[in-house]
Amino acid sequence: MRTQIAKFSSNSSLNLTDDLSVILDESPGPFTRFSGFTFTSVSMSQDAPHGGEMHPDGDEIVYVISGKIEVTLELESDQTVNVEAGEGVIIPRGIWHKVHVVEPVELVTISPGPGFEFRELNN
């Protein structure tokens, strides 16, 4: 049992376990995958170093604290949504998506696990 406050910073990962405890993970990515949810604080000045991602275990929540992104869901007809500071999106389970940084952004994500897939960048 934790007996002190655990402080975390941008680019930290908080693992929310089945027994409702929180495990702080500050190792450099990729983030540890486990059965539960991962709360991640992220600073981005450029697009993610992959060609898209997908979460088969549940919906992902992305909330923008500052800056601006575009989130594209890869469906029969792609859907792109602009997300600015103070706004968030819920990305449906099993849908491939990409995040494009429009201006440097601070955001938080709540991602289901342990499943996670991503595609390599096409050069």
N, C-alpha and C positions, 0 to 999 in steps of 0.2 A: 504494500500500500504506500502511495506517495505521501510524504509528509511536508512537502514544500511546494511553492508555486513553480511551475515549469514555464519559463519564458521562451518564445520562439520568434523567428524572424521570417522575412520574405524568403521564399524557396524552401520552406520547411514543410514536412509532411507529418500529419497527425493521423494515426490509425485508430479508428473507432471500432473497438472490439465487441463481440457478442455480449460480454458481461458489462458493457457500457464504460469500460476503462479506456483511457487514451494513452497511446504510446507515441512518444515524440521520436521522429526519425529525421536526422539532419544530414544523412549521408548523401553524397552527390548522386543524382538520378542514375538509372531509372528507379522510380519509387518501388518499394517492396509491395508485392501483391499478396493479399490475404483475403479470407472470407469475412467481409464486413465492408466498411466504407473508409476511404482515405480523404481527409480534408487537407488540401494543399494550398499554400500561399505562394503565388508565382509572380515574378517580375519578368516581363518580356519586352524586348525592343525590336525583335524580328520574329518571323514565323517559326514554328516548331521545326526541329530538324528531321521531320518525317513527312510522308505524303498523305497522311490521314490516319485516323484511329477509330476504334470501335470498342464498345463495352457490352459484352454479351450478357452480363449478370444483372444489369439494371440501368435505370436512367442516370445520367450525369447532370449535375448542376454546375453552372459556371456563372459567377457573379463578378462584375467589373467594379473595382474600387476607384480607379482613375485610368484615364486614357480611353482608347477606342479599339474595338476589334470587329471583324466580320466573321460570322460562323456560317459555314456552308454545310448543309445536310445533303449527302449524295443519295438522291432518290431518282426515280425515272426522270423527273425534271428537277434539277438541283434547286434547293431553297437557300437563299442567303439572307441573313438577318444582321443588321448593324446593331452593336451593343456598346453603349456608352457608360460612363461612370454613373453608378446608382441603378444600373439595370442588370438583369441576369437572364439566362435562358436555361430551359430544361431540354437536354438532348436525349431523345428516346433510345431505349435499350436496342442494341443490335444495329443501329444506323451508323454507317461510316460518315465521318465529319472531319472538317478541317477548320483551323482557326488562323485567320490572317490578321496580323497586327497593322492597324491603320495608323495609330500613334502609340508610343510607348505606353505600356499598360501594367497596372497592378491588378491582379485578379485572384479570386479564390475558386477552387473547384471542390466538389464533393463527388468522388468517383467510386462506383461499386467495384467489388473484386470478388474473387481473385482473377477472373478472366479479363484479358486485355489484348487487343491486337493492333498493330500499326503496320503501315506500308513504308518501304524505303522510298526516298526521294527519287524521282526520275530526272536524271541530268540530261 
